[in-house]
Structure formats: C-alpha cells, structure tokens
Amino acid sequence: MYDTCYRYSPDGENWSEAQDLIFSPFPEILPWHFDVIYVPIKSEYWVLYDAPSGENGSLYFAKSKDRITWT
C-alpha cells in the first residue's frame, strides 16, 4: 500500500520532506486523484478525491486547517 504524502515548495525546485497525510474517519481509503482548493472565508483547505470501491470508484470530500489532517 502506498502512503499519501504532502510536500511543499516555495519555488517548484526545492521541496520539503514528505509528511504522511491523515484522512479520518476513513484511514483505510487510499485516495487516488485530488482536487484541492483553499477557502479563505473558512481559513481551510477543501479536497474532493476519489478512491477505488468495488467495481466503481467513490468520491469523498474532506477539509483541513493544516493540509496534513483531513476530516
């Protein structure tokens, strides 16, 4: 199983160390594709992501204040 990680770069060339992301309440789900936006009025990040589920994939929504822990 692969870990989903976060890295930051101020310039697109130099990157921070990888940090494992925490997705709850479904830590067993392995996210596949992400679409993340920052919502200034809420001071949080929102993500829509898909994950394998049986014959079809499922869509999930999560939000985060710190870009690491997602609920």
C-alpha positions as semicolon CSV with decimal commas, in nm:
position;residue;x (nm);y (nm);z (nm)
1;M;0,000;0,000;0,000
2;Y;0,123;0,349;-0,082
3;D;0,121;0,639;0,157
4;T;-0,033;0,969;0,056
5;C;0,214;1,245;0,137
6;Y;0,233;1,622;0,141
7;R;0,535;1,822;0,024
8;Y;0,574;2,198;-0,008
9;S;0,788;2,403;-0,244
10;P;0,815;2,781;-0,248
11;D;0,977;2,775;-0,594
12;G;0,891;2,444;-0,763
13;E;1,251;2,322;-0,734
14;N;1,327;2,283;-0,363
15;W;1,087;2,059;-0,172
16;S;1,017;1,991;0,195
17;E;1,040;1,643;0,344
18;A;0,735;1,426;0,279
19;Q;0,471;1,421;0,553
20;D;0,209;1,145;0,563
21;L;-0,146;1,276;0,529
22;I;-0,409;1,165;0,778
23;F;-0,758;1,101;0,641
24;S;-1,028;1,037;0,900
25;P;-1,278;0,887;0,960
26;F;-1,167;0,659;0,672
27;P;-0,794;0,592;0,719
28;E;-0,819;0,267;0,519
29;I;-0,918;0,452;0,200
30;L;-0,635;0,507;-0,044
31;P;-0,707;0,837;-0,222
32;W;-0,629;0,842;-0,592
33;H;-0,689;1,182;-0,758
34;F;-0,714;1,509;-0,564
35;D;-0,865;1,849;-0,638
36;V;-0,771;2,085;-0,352
37;I;-0,873;2,447;-0,306
38;Y;-0,816;2,698;-0,027
39;V;-1,136;2,859;0,103
40;P;-1,030;3,195;0,254
41;I;-1,361;3,272;0,425
42;K;-1,328;2,941;0,617
43;S;-0,947;2,951;0,653
44;E;-0,936;2,587;0,546
45;Y;-0,844;2,364;0,257
46;W;-1,112;2,156;0,088
47;V;-1,047;1,848;-0,120
48;L;-1,257;1,629;-0,344
49;Y;-1,091;1,295;-0,413
50;D;-1,177;0,958;-0,550
51;A;-1,083;0,614;-0,425
52;P;-1,139;0,260;-0,553
53;S;-1,456;0,096;-0,423
54;G;-1,573;-0,233;-0,574
55;E;-1,635;-0,208;-0,948
56;N;-1,663;0,171;-0,936
57;G;-1,482;0,447;-0,756
58;S;-1,633;0,664;-0,487
59;L;-1,599;1,039;-0,435
60;Y;-1,505;1,182;-0,097
61;F;-1,490;1,532;0,047
62;A;-1,256;1,637;0,327
63;K;-1,132;1,960;0,482
64;S;-0,819;2,062;0,669
65;K;-0,675;2,359;0,855
66;D;-0,314;2,239;0,832
67;R;-0,303;2,044;0,499
68;I;-0,199;1,729;0,689
69;T;-0,500;1,613;0,893
70;W;-0,819;1,580;0,686
71;T;-1,170;1,513;0,814
